[in-house]
Amino acid sequence: MLPTTRILIVDDEEIVRESLSDWLATDGYAVETANDGPSALKRLAQGPWSILLVDLKMPGMDGLAVLEAARKLQPDVTVVMITAFATVETAVKAMKLGAYDYIVKPFDPEELSLLMQKVVAQQAVVRENAMLRKALRKGFEFHDITSASPSMQQALELARAAAQTASTVLILGESGTGKEVLARAIHAESTRKGPFVPVSCAALPDTLLESELFGHERGAFTGALTRRKGNFEAAHGGTLFLDEIGDISAKLQLDLLRVLEERKFTRVGGTEQVEVDVRIIAATNRNLQEAVSEGRFREDLFYRLNVIPITLPPLRSRREDLPGLVDSLLDRLSVEMKRPIEGVTREAMALLVSYPFPGNVRELRNLLERAMVVSPGPLIGPADLSIPVGVSQSDDSLDSVERLHITRILEQSGGNVSHASRVLGIDRVTLYNKIRKYQLRAPK
């Protein structure tokens, strides 16, 4: 227990205030009391408090109203409700408003002491996570991406240099490493004032992708009732991000090469040449040099795209970034899900650091989102994380852990590869490759 832990007891009954104050002072806490909600909030506004013990039933301003106001005044304060009416309804309502827990009158001093110790221990973890985040910010930063990993810092340094040019950039890396995030950062840090237009080249059939990229004239094909501008025109003056570029057909490879060389193209079904000022950033999780040697990707297009190659390292090779990534993702998810989560426990962080993350940052986000749904308290623990327990950090065991995790997700998905790939944070092609690699039972 830290000597700086300050506890404010809010209860309209003097005997309750005195009893609680005596017990907690004996444990070494700095304790003060207030006899109603307004006076408690006045005290709260005058300085930081660690814990509020608030009676649920008080005349005038009740405990739930105090809880709501207290969270606005000091979002970091931990609120524990006091009640003689322990019902599921009141407990759930208090938890939804941000209460940490509740205790029932008459009090058990030992139970109270253990609860306070638990609160203080979790607050220490939150402070430690904040310190780790602060330390991480001392690393290299590009736009809103920060890293303490040497390999990631090298990629960010190259991205910063690339942002100041108009050259084509090719971002390489496994699925889920954040290739689109980096592409957006390069665009944001560049001098280009036009829009950022992302296109997934693997998401559409060849004919639809051609129309998506270059647009079409009226009557170009069945259903083309009007002229439609494509992504190249939409990105004029800005950046066109071509994700999964390694999946495009030979015809589209040739069409794209011509646009890169001539800076103009023809809409599908048209004859008019359209000139564009577009910066291309492409990305792939495939080995394009290998594809070139095997004749599956044009060599001339590869060299056009590979002007500034940037390789993003997988999450398992930059574990020093995990604490900062976890904090950042939890901040965003807390806003999106409207559920305040203060961080993860020391044990949960150790489990995260030791896990190989085959789906990289995307899988980390999915895992934390699921954990926030099932976690009962303000801190995510190991039991809330849907990953194998006892994972070794040695590289020799990563394949076996990944195999186990993929097997379990496939079983939970009933063999549905599309659903399993979404849960894992990887695309279906990558998942099929891993199924073959680990010789797993073919999905039904």
Contacts in CASP RR format, 6 or more apart in sequence:
PFRMAT RR
TARGET T0000
AUTHOR 0000-0000-0000
METHOD contacts of the structure
MODEL  1
MLPTTRILIVDDEEIVRESLSDWLATDGYAVETANDGPSALKRLAQGPWS
ILLVDLKMPGMDGLAVLEAARKLQPDVTVVMITAFATVETAVKAMKLGAY
DYIVKPFDPEELSLLMQKVVAQQAVVRENAMLRKALRKGFEFHDITSASP
SMQQALELARAAAQTASTVLILGESGTGKEVLARAIHAESTRKGPFVPVS
CAALPDTLLESELFGHERGAFTGALTRRKGNFEAAHGGTLFLDEIGDISA
KLQLDLLRVLEERKFTRVGGTEQVEVDVRIIAATNRNLQEAVSEGRFRED
LFYRLNVIPITLPPLRSRREDLPGLVDSLLDRLSVEMKRPIEGVTREAMA
LLVSYPFPGNVRELRNLLERAMVVSPGPLIGPADLSIPVGVSQSDDSLDS
VERLHITRILEQSGGNVSHASRVLGIDRVTLYNKIRKYQLRAPK
1 27 0 8 1.000
1 28 0 8 1.000
1 29 0 8 1.000
1 116 0 8 1.000
1 117 0 8 1.000
1 120 0 8 1.000
2 120 0 8 1.000
2 124 0 8 1.000
3 28 0 8 1.000
3 30 0 8 1.000
4 30 0 8 1.000
4 50 0 8 1.000
5 29 0 8 1.000
5 30 0 8 1.000
5 50 0 8 1.000
5 51 0 8 1.000
5 120 0 8 1.000
5 123 0 8 1.000
6 29 0 8 1.000
6 30 0 8 1.000
6 31 0 8 1.000
6 32 0 8 1.000
6 48 0 8 1.000
6 49 0 8 1.000
6 50 0 8 1.000
6 51 0 8 1.000
7 24 0 8 1.000
7 29 0 8 1.000
7 30 0 8 1.000
7 31 0 8 1.000
7 32 0 8 1.000
7 49 0 8 1.000
7 50 0 8 1.000
7 51 0 8 1.000
7 52 0 8 1.000
7 53 0 8 1.000
7 116 0 8 1.000
8 31 0 8 1.000
8 32 0 8 1.000
8 33 0 8 1.000
8 34 0 8 1.000
8 40 0 8 1.000
8 43 0 8 1.000
8 44 0 8 1.000
8 49 0 8 1.000
8 51 0 8 1.000
8 52 0 8 1.000
8 53 0 8 1.000
9 16 0 8 1.000
9 17 0 8 1.000
9 20 0 8 1.000
9 21 0 8 1.000
9 24 0 8 1.000
9 31 0 8 1.000
9 32 0 8 1.000
9 33 0 8 1.000
9 34 0 8 1.000
9 53 0 8 1.000
10 33 0 8 1.000
10 34 0 8 1.000
10 35 0 8 1.000
10 36 0 8 1.000
10 37 0 8 1.000
10 40 0 8 1.000
10 52 0 8 1.000
10 53 0 8 1.000
10 54 0 8 1.000
10 55 0 8 1.000
10 58 0 8 1.000
10 63 0 8 1.000
10 66 0 8 1.000
11 17 0 8 1.000
11 20 0 8 1.000
11 33 0 8 1.000
11 35 0 8 1.000
11 53 0 8 1.000
11 54 0 8 1.000
11 55 0 8 1.000
11 58 0 8 1.000
11 82 0 8 1.000
12 35 0 8 1.000
12 36 0 8 1.000
12 55 0 8 1.000
12 58 0 8 1.000
12 59 0 8 1.000
13 55 0 8 1.000
14 35 0 8 1.000
16 55 0 8 1.000
16 82 0 8 1.000
16 105 0 8 1.000
17 33 0 8 1.000
17 35 0 8 1.000
18 33 0 8 1.000
19 107 0 8 1.000
20 31 0 8 1.000
20 33 0 8 1.000
20 53 0 8 1.000
20 107 0 8 1.000
20 112 0 8 1.000
21 31 0 8 1.000
21 32 0 8 1.000
21 33 0 8 1.000
23 107 0 8 1.000
23 109 0 8 1.000
23 112 0 8 1.000
23 113 0 8 1.000
24 31 0 8 1.000
24 112 0 8 1.000
24 116 0 8 1.000
25 31 0 8 1.000
27 113 0 8 1.000
27 116 0 8 1.000
29 116 0 8 1.000
32 43 0 8 1.000
34 40 0 8 1.000
34 43 0 8 1.000
36 58 0 8 1.000
36 59 0 8 1.000
36 60 0 8 1.000
36 61 0 8 1.000
37 54 0 8 1.000
37 58 0 8 1.000
37 60 0 8 1.000
37 61 0 8 1.000
37 63 0 8 1.000
37 65 0 8 1.000
37 66 0 8 1.000
38 61 0 8 1.000
40 52 0 8 1.000
40 54 0 8 1.000
40 66 0 8 1.000
40 70 0 8 1.000
41 66 0 8 1.000
41 69 0 8 1.000
41 70 0 8 1.000
41 73 0 8 1.000
43 49 0 8 1.000
44 52 0 8 1.000
44 70 0 8 1.000
44 73 0 8 1.000
44 74 0 8 1.000
44 77 0 8 1.000
45 73 0 8 1.000
48 74 0 8 1.000
48 76 0 8 1.000
48 77 0 8 1.000
49 74 0 8 1.000
49 77 0 8 1.000
50 77 0 8 1.000
50 78 0 8 1.000
50 119 0 8 1.000
50 120 0 8 1.000
50 123 0 8 1.000
51 77 0 8 1.000
51 78 0 8 1.000
51 79 0 8 1.000
51 80 0 8 1.000
51 116 0 8 1.000
51 119 0 8 1.000
51 120 0 8 1.000
52 66 0 8 1.000
52 70 0 8 1.000
52 77 0 8 1.000
52 78 0 8 1.000
52 79 0 8 1.000
52 80 0 8 1.000
53 80 0 8 1.000
53 82 0 8 1.000
53 103 0 8 1.000
54 63 0 8 1.000
54 66 0 8 1.000
54 67 0 8 1.000
54 70 0 8 1.000
54 79 0 8 1.000
54 80 0 8 1.000
54 81 0 8 1.000
54 82 0 8 1.000
55 63 0 8 1.000
55 81 0 8 1.000
55 82 0 8 1.000
55 83 0 8 1.000
56 62 0 8 1.000
56 63 0 8 1.000
56 64 0 8 1.000
56 81 0 8 1.000
56 82 0 8 1.000
56 83 0 8 1.000
56 85 0 8 1.000
56 90 0 8 1.000
56 94 0 8 1.000
56 102 0 8 1.000
57 63 0 8 1.000
57 83 0 8 1.000
57 84 0 8 1.000
57 85 0 8 1.000
58 66 0 8 1.000
63 81 0 8 1.000
64 93 0 8 1.000
64 94 0 8 1.000
64 97 0 8 1.000
67 79 0 8 1.000
67 81 0 8 1.000
67 94 0 8 1.000
67 97 0 8 1.000
67 98 0 8 1.000
67 99 0 8 1.000
68 97 0 8 1.000
70 77 0 8 1.000
70 79 0 8 1.000
71 77 0 8 1.000
71 79 0 8 1.000
71 97 0 8 1.000
71 98 0 8 1.000
75 340 0 8 1.000
76 126 0 8 1.000
76 342 0 8 1.000
78 100 0 8 1.000
78 119 0 8 1.000
78 122 0 8 1.000
78 123 0 8 1.000
78 378 0 8 1.000
79 98 0 8 1.000
79 99 0 8 1.000
79 100 0 8 1.000
80 99 0 8 1.000
80 100 0 8 1.000
80 101 0 8 1.000
80 102 0 8 1.000
80 103 0 8 1.000
80 115 0 8 1.000
80 119 0 8 1.000
81 90 0 8 1.000
81 91 0 8 1.000
81 94 0 8 1.000
81 99 0 8 1.000
81 101 0 8 1.000
81 102 0 8 1.000
81 103 0 8 1.000
82 102 0 8 1.000
82 103 0 8 1.000
82 105 0 8 1.000
83 90 0 8 1.000
83 102 0 8 1.000
83 103 0 8 1.000
83 104 0 8 1.000
83 105 0 8 1.000
84 104 0 8 1.000
84 105 0 8 1.000
86 102 0 8 1.000
86 104 0 8 1.000
90 102 0 8 1.000
91 102 0 8 1.000
94 102 0 8 1.000
95 377 0 8 1.000
98 340 0 8 1.000
98 378 0 8 1.000
100 119 0 8 1.000
100 377 0 8 1.000
100 378 0 8 1.000
101 115 0 8 1.000
101 119 0 8 1.000
103 111 0 8 1.000
103 112 0 8 1.000
103 115 0 8 1.000
122 342 0 8 1.000
122 345 0 8 1.000
122 378 0 8 1.000
122 379 0 8 1.000
125 343 0 8 1.000
125 344 0 8 1.000
125 345 0 8 1.000
125 346 0 8 1.000
125 379 0 8 1.000
126 342 0 8 1.000
126 343 0 8 1.000
126 379 0 8 1.000
128 346 0 8 1.000
129 323 0 8 1.000
129 326 0 8 1.000
129 327 0 8 1.000
129 343 0 8 1.000
129 344 0 8 1.000
129 349 0 8 1.000
130 327 0 8 1.000
132 323 0 8 1.000
132 324 0 8 1.000
132 327 0 8 1.000
133 323 0 8 1.000
133 324 0 8 1.000
133 327 0 8 1.000
133 328 0 8 1.000
135 148 0 8 1.000
136 146 0 8 1.000
136 147 0 8 1.000
136 148 0 8 1.000
136 320 0 8 1.000
136 321 0 8 1.000
136 323 0 8 1.000
136 324 0 8 1.000
137 146 0 8 1.000
138 148 0 8 1.000
139 146 0 8 1.000
139 147 0 8 1.000
139 148 0 8 1.000
139 153 0 8 1.000
140 146 0 8 1.000
140 147 0 8 1.000
140 148 0 8 1.000
140 152 0 8 1.000
140 153 0 8 1.000
140 156 0 8 1.000
140 157 0 8 1.000
141 147 0 8 1.000
141 156 0 8 1.000
142 156 0 8 1.000
142 157 0 8 1.000
142 159 0 8 1.000
142 160 0 8 1.000
142 185 0 8 1.000
142 189 0 8 1.000
143 185 0 8 1.000
143 188 0 8 1.000
143 189 0 8 1.000
144 185 0 8 1.000
145 156 0 8 1.000
145 181 0 8 1.000
145 182 0 8 1.000
145 185 0 8 1.000
146 324 0 8 1.000
147 153 0 8 1.000
147 156 0 8 1.000
147 318 0 8 1.000
147 321 0 8 1.000
148 320 0 8 1.000
148 321 0 8 1.000
149 313 0 8 1.000
149 317 0 8 1.000
149 318 0 8 1.000
149 320 0 8 1.000
149 321 0 8 1.000
151 313 0 8 1.000
151 317 0 8 1.000
151 318 0 8 1.000
152 312 0 8 1.000
152 313 0 8 1.000
152 318 0 8 1.000
152 321 0 8 1.000
155 182 0 8 1.000
155 310 0 8 1.000
155 311 0 8 1.000
155 312 0 8 1.000
155 313 0 8 1.000
158 308 0 8 1.000
158 310 0 8 1.000
159 169 0 8 1.000
159 182 0 8 1.000
159 185 0 8 1.000
159 186 0 8 1.000
159 189 0 8 1.000
159 310 0 8 1.000
160 189 0 8 1.000
161 308 0 8 1.000
162 169 0 8 1.000
162 186 0 8 1.000
162 308 0 8 1.000
162 310 0 8 1.000
163 185 0 8 1.000
163 186 0 8 1.000
163 187 0 8 1.000
163 189 0 8 1.000
163 190 0 8 1.000
164 189 0 8 1.000
164 190 0 8 1.000
164 191 0 8 1.000
165 308 0 8 1.000
166 192 0 8 1.000
166 279 0 8 1.000
167 307 0 8 1.000
167 308 0 8 1.000
168 260 0 8 1.000
168 279 0 8 1.000
168 280 0 8 1.000
168 281 0 8 1.000
168 282 0 8 1.000
168 304 0 8 1.000
168 305 0 8 1.000
168 307 0 8 1.000
168 308 0 8 1.000
169 183 0 8 1.000
169 186 0 8 1.000
169 280 0 8 1.000
169 281 0 8 1.000
169 282 0 8 1.000
169 307 0 8 1.000
169 308 0 8 1.000
169 309 0 8 1.000
169 310 0 8 1.000
170 245 0 8 1.000
170 281 0 8 1.000
170 282 0 8 1.000
170 283 0 8 1.000
170 284 0 8 1.000
170 288 0 8 1.000
170 305 0 8 1.000
170 306 0 8 1.000
170 307 0 8 1.000
170 308 0 8 1.000
170 309 0 8 1.000
170 310 0 8 1.000
171 179 0 8 1.000
171 182 0 8 1.000
171 183 0 8 1.000
171 281 0 8 1.000
171 282 0 8 1.000
171 283 0 8 1.000
171 284 0 8 1.000
171 309 0 8 1.000
171 310 0 8 1.000
171 311 0 8 1.000
171 312 0 8 1.000
172 283 0 8 1.000
172 284 0 8 1.000
172 285 0 8 1.000
172 288 0 8 1.000
172 309 0 8 1.000
172 310 0 8 1.000
172 311 0 8 1.000
172 312 0 8 1.000
173 179 0 8 1.000
173 283 0 8 1.000
173 284 0 8 1.000
173 285 0 8 1.000
173 311 0 8 1.000
173 312 0 8 1.000
173 313 0 8 1.000
173 314 0 8 1.000
174 285 0 8 1.000
174 312 0 8 1.000
174 314 0 8 1.000
174 359 0 8 1.000
174 360 0 8 1.000
174 430 0 8 1.000
175 285 0 8 1.000
175 359 0 8 1.000
175 360 0 8 1.000
175 362 0 8 1.000
175 425 0 8 1.000
175 426 0 8 1.000
175 427 0 8 1.000
175 430 0 8 1.000
176 359 0 8 1.000
176 360 0 8 1.000
176 361 0 8 1.000
176 362 0 8 1.000
176 363 0 8 1.000
176 425 0 8 1.000
176 426 0 8 1.000
177 312 0 8 1.000
177 313 0 8 1.000
177 314 0 8 1.000
177 315 0 8 1.000
177 360 0 8 1.000
177 361 0 8 1.000
178 312 0 8 1.000
178 360 0 8 1.000
178 361 0 8 1.000
178 362 0 8 1.000
179 243 0 8 1.000
179 283 0 8 1.000
179 312 0 8 1.000
180 198 0 8 1.000
180 241 0 8 1.000
180 243 0 8 1.000
180 283 0 8 1.000
182 310 0 8 1.000
182 312 0 8 1.000
183 196 0 8 1.000
183 198 0 8 1.000
183 239 0 8 1.000
183 241 0 8 1.000
183 281 0 8 1.000
183 283 0 8 1.000
184 196 0 8 1.000
184 241 0 8 1.000
186 239 0 8 1.000
186 281 0 8 1.000
187 196 0 8 1.000
187 238 0 8 1.000
187 239 0 8 1.000
187 241 0 8 1.000
187 279 0 8 1.000
187 281 0 8 1.000
188 196 0 8 1.000
190 239 0 8 1.000
190 279 0 8 1.000
192 237 0 8 1.000
192 238 0 8 1.000
192 239 0 8 1.000
192 279 0 8 1.000
193 237 0 8 1.000
193 238 0 8 1.000
194 235 0 8 1.000
194 236 0 8 1.000
194 237 0 8 1.000
194 238 0 8 1.000
194 239 0 8 1.000
195 234 0 8 1.000
195 235 0 8 1.000
195 237 0 8 1.000
195 238 0 8 1.000
195 239 0 8 1.000
196 235 0 8 1.000
196 238 0 8 1.000
196 239 0 8 1.000
196 241 0 8 1.000
197 231 0 8 1.000
197 234 0 8 1.000
197 235 0 8 1.000
197 238 0 8 1.000
197 239 0 8 1.000
197 240 0 8 1.000
197 241 0 8 1.000
198 241 0 8 1.000
198 243 0 8 1.000
199 209 0 8 1.000
199 212 0 8 1.000
199 213 0 8 1.000
199 231 0 8 1.000
199 240 0 8 1.000
199 241 0 8 1.000
199 242 0 8 1.000
199 243 0 8 1.000
200 243 0 8 1.000
200 244 0 8 1.000
201 209 0 8 1.000
201 242 0 8 1.000
201 243 0 8 1.000
201 244 0 8 1.000
201 245 0 8 1.000
201 246 0 8 1.000
201 247 0 8 1.000
201 248 0 8 1.000
201 252 0 8 1.000
202 243 0 8 1.000
202 244 0 8 1.000
202 247 0 8 1.000
202 427 0 8 1.000
202 429 0 8 1.000
203 244 0 8 1.000
204 212 0 8 1.000
206 248 0 8 1.000
206 249 0 8 1.000
206 251 0 8 1.000
206 252 0 8 1.000
207 221 0 8 1.000
209 248 0 8 1.000
209 252 0 8 1.000
210 251 0 8 1.000
210 252 0 8 1.000
210 255 0 8 1.000
210 268 0 8 1.000
211 220 0 8 1.000
211 221 0 8 1.000
211 224 0 8 1.000
211 228 0 8 1.000
211 230 0 8 1.000
211 268 0 8 1.000
212 230 0 8 1.000
212 231 0 8 1.000
213 230 0 8 1.000
213 231 0 8 1.000
213 232 0 8 1.000
213 252 0 8 1.000
213 255 0 8 1.000
213 256 0 8 1.000
214 230 0 8 1.000
214 232 0 8 1.000
214 255 0 8 1.000
214 265 0 8 1.000
214 266 0 8 1.000
214 267 0 8 1.000
214 268 0 8 1.000
215 228 0 8 1.000
215 229 0 8 1.000
215 230 0 8 1.000
215 231 0 8 1.000
215 232 0 8 1.000
215 233 0 8 1.000
215 267 0 8 1.000
215 268 0 8 1.000
216 224 0 8 1.000
216 227 0 8 1.000
216 228 0 8 1.000
216 267 0 8 1.000
216 268 0 8 1.000
216 269 0 8 1.000
216 270 0 8 1.000
217 224 0 8 1.000
217 227 0 8 1.000
217 267 0 8 1.000
217 268 0 8 1.000
217 269 0 8 1.000
217 270 0 8 1.000
218 224 0 8 1.000
218 225 0 8 1.000
218 226 0 8 1.000
218 227 0 8 1.000
219 225 0 8 1.000
219 269 0 8 1.000
220 267 0 8 1.000
220 268 0 8 1.000
220 269 0 8 1.000
220 270 0 8 1.000
221 268 0 8 1.000
221 269 0 8 1.000
227 267 0 8 1.000
229 267 0 8 1.000
230 267 0 8 1.000
231 240 0 8 1.000
232 240 0 8 1.000
232 259 0 8 1.000
232 265 0 8 1.000
232 274 0 8 1.000
232 276 0 8 1.000
232 278 0 8 1.000
233 274 0 8 1.000
233 276 0 8 1.000
235 276 0 8 1.000
235 278 0 8 1.000
236 276 0 8 1.000
236 277 0 8 1.000
236 278 0 8 1.000
237 276 0 8 1.000
237 277 0 8 1.000
237 278 0 8 1.000
237 279 0 8 1.000
238 277 0 8 1.000
238 278 0 8 1.000
238 279 0 8 1.000
239 278 0 8 1.000
239 279 0 8 1.000
239 280 0 8 1.000
239 281 0 8 1.000
240 278 0 8 1.000
240 279 0 8 1.000
240 280 0 8 1.000
240 281 0 8 1.000
241 281 0 8 1.000
241 282 0 8 1.000
241 283 0 8 1.000
242 256 0 8 1.000
242 280 0 8 1.000
242 281 0 8 1.000
242 282 0 8 1.000
242 283 0 8 1.000
243 282 0 8 1.000
243 283 0 8 1.000
243 284 0 8 1.000
244 283 0 8 1.000
244 284 0 8 1.000
244 285 0 8 1.000
244 427 0 8 1.000
245 282 0 8 1.000
245 283 0 8 1.000
245 284 0 8 1.000
245 288 0 8 1.000
245 305 0 8 1.000
246 284 0 8 1.000
246 286 0 8 1.000
246 288 0 8 1.000
246 291 0 8 1.000
246 297 0 8 1.000
247 284 0 8 1.000
247 286 0 8 1.000
248 256 0 8 1.000
250 298 0 8 1.000
253 297 0 8 1.000
253 298 0 8 1.000
253 301 0 8 1.000
254 298 0 8 1.000
254 301 0 8 1.000
255 265 0 8 1.000
256 301 0 8 1.000
257 298 0 8 1.000
257 300 0 8 1.000
257 301 0 8 1.000
257 304 0 8 1.000
258 265 0 8 1.000
259 265 0 8 1.000
259 276 0 8 1.000
260 280 0 8 1.000
260 301 0 8 1.000
260 304 0 8 1.000
260 305 0 8 1.000
261 304 0 8 1.000
263 275 0 8 1.000
263 276 0 8 1.000
263 277 0 8 1.000
263 278 0 8 1.000
264 273 0 8 1.000
264 274 0 8 1.000
264 275 0 8 1.000
264 276 0 8 1.000
265 273 0 8 1.000
265 274 0 8 1.000
265 276 0 8 1.000
266 272 0 8 1.000
266 273 0 8 1.000
266 274 0 8 1.000
267 274 0 8 1.000
280 305 0 8 1.000
282 305 0 8 1.000
285 427 0 8 1.000
285 430 0 8 1.000
288 297 0 8 1.000
288 302 0 8 1.000
288 305 0 8 1.000
288 306 0 8 1.000
289 302 0 8 1.000
291 297 0 8 1.000
292 298 0 8 1.000
292 299 0 8 1.000
292 302 0 8 1.000
314 357 0 8 1.000
314 360 0 8 1.000
315 321 0 8 1.000
315 322 0 8 1.000
315 325 0 8 1.000
315 357 0 8 1.000
315 359 0 8 1.000
315 360 0 8 1.000
315 361 0 8 1.000
315 364 0 8 1.000
316 356 0 8 1.000
316 357 0 8 1.000
316 398 0 8 1.000
319 353 0 8 1.000
319 393 0 8 1.000
322 349 0 8 1.000
322 352 0 8 1.000
322 353 0 8 1.000
322 364 0 8 1.000
323 349 0 8 1.000
325 361 0 8 1.000
325 364 0 8 1.000
326 343 0 8 1.000
326 344 0 8 1.000
326 349 0 8 1.000
326 352 0 8 1.000
326 364 0 8 1.000
326 368 0 8 1.000
327 343 0 8 1.000
329 364 0 8 1.000
329 365 0 8 1.000
329 368 0 8 1.000
330 341 0 8 1.000
330 343 0 8 1.000
330 344 0 8 1.000
330 368 0 8 1.000
330 372 0 8 1.000
330 380 0 8 1.000
333 339 0 8 1.000
333 341 0 8 1.000
333 365 0 8 1.000
333 368 0 8 1.000
333 369 0 8 1.000
333 372 0 8 1.000
334 340 0 8 1.000
334 341 0 8 1.000
334 372 0 8 1.000
337 369 0 8 1.000
337 372 0 8 1.000
337 373 0 8 1.000
339 372 0 8 1.000
340 378 0 8 1.000
341 372 0 8 1.000
341 375 0 8 1.000
341 377 0 8 1.000
341 378 0 8 1.000
341 379 0 8 1.000
341 380 0 8 1.000
342 378 0 8 1.000
342 379 0 8 1.000
343 378 0 8 1.000
343 379 0 8 1.000
343 380 0 8 1.000
344 352 0 8 1.000
344 379 0 8 1.000
344 380 0 8 1.000
344 381 0 8 1.000
345 379 0 8 1.000
345 380 0 8 1.000
345 381 0 8 1.000
345 382 0 8 1.000
347 381 0 8 1.000
347 382 0 8 1.000
348 379 0 8 1.000
348 380 0 8 1.000
348 381 0 8 1.000
348 382 0 8 1.000
348 384 0 8 1.000
348 385 0 8 1.000
351 382 0 8 1.000
351 385 0 8 1.000
351 387 0 8 1.000
351 389 0 8 1.000
351 390 0 8 1.000
351 391 0 8 1.000
352 364 0 8 1.000
352 385 0 8 1.000
352 387 0 8 1.000
353 393 0 8 1.000
354 390 0 8 1.000
354 391 0 8 1.000
354 392 0 8 1.000
354 393 0 8 1.000
355 387 0 8 1.000
355 388 0 8 1.000
355 391 0 8 1.000
355 401 0 8 1.000
356 391 0 8 1.000
356 398 0 8 1.000
356 401 0 8 1.000
356 402 0 8 1.000
357 363 0 8 1.000
357 364 0 8 1.000
358 402 0 8 1.000
358 405 0 8 1.000
358 406 0 8 1.000
358 424 0 8 1.000
358 426 0 8 1.000
358 434 0 8 1.000
359 424 0 8 1.000
359 425 0 8 1.000
359 426 0 8 1.000
360 425 0 8 1.000
362 425 0 8 1.000
362 426 0 8 1.000
363 424 0 8 1.000
363 425 0 8 1.000
363 426 0 8 1.000
366 422 0 8 1.000
366 423 0 8 1.000
366 424 0 8 1.000
366 425 0 8 1.000
367 385 0 8 1.000
367 386 0 8 1.000
367 387 0 8 1.000
368 380 0 8 1.000
370 386 0 8 1.000
371 380 0 8 1.000
371 381 0 8 1.000
371 384 0 8 1.000
371 385 0 8 1.000
371 386 0 8 1.000
372 380 0 8 1.000
374 384 0 8 1.000
375 381 0 8 1.000
375 384 0 8 1.000
382 389 0 8 1.000
387 405 0 8 1.000
388 401 0 8 1.000
388 404 0 8 1.000
388 405 0 8 1.000
388 408 0 8 1.000
391 397 0 8 1.000
391 401 0 8 1.000
392 401 0 8 1.000
399 438 0 8 1.000
402 434 0 8 1.000
402 438 0 8 1.000
403 438 0 8 1.000
403 440 0 8 1.000
405 424 0 8 1.000
406 420 0 8 1.000
406 424 0 8 1.000
406 431 0 8 1.000
406 434 0 8 1.000
406 435 0 8 1.000
406 438 0 8 1.000
406 440 0 8 1.000
407 438 0 8 1.000
407 440 0 8 1.000
409 420 0 8 1.000
409 423 0 8 1.000
409 424 0 8 1.000
410 417 0 8 1.000
410 420 0 8 1.000
410 435 0 8 1.000
410 440 0 8 1.000
410 443 0 8 1.000
412 420 0 8 1.000
412 423 0 8 1.000
413 419 0 8 1.000
413 420 0 8 1.000
413 423 0 8 1.000
414 443 0 8 1.000
414 444 0 8 1.000
415 443 0 8 1.000
415 444 0 8 1.000
416 443 0 8 1.000
417 428 0 8 1.000
417 431 0 8 1.000
417 432 0 8 1.000
417 435 0 8 1.000
417 443 0 8 1.000
418 428 0 8 1.000
420 431 0 8 1.000
420 443 0 8 1.000
421 427 0 8 1.000
421 428 0 8 1.000
421 430 0 8 1.000
421 431 0 8 1.000
424 431 0 8 1.000
426 434 0 8 1.000
434 440 0 8 1.000
435 442 0 8 1.000
435 443 0 8 1.000
END
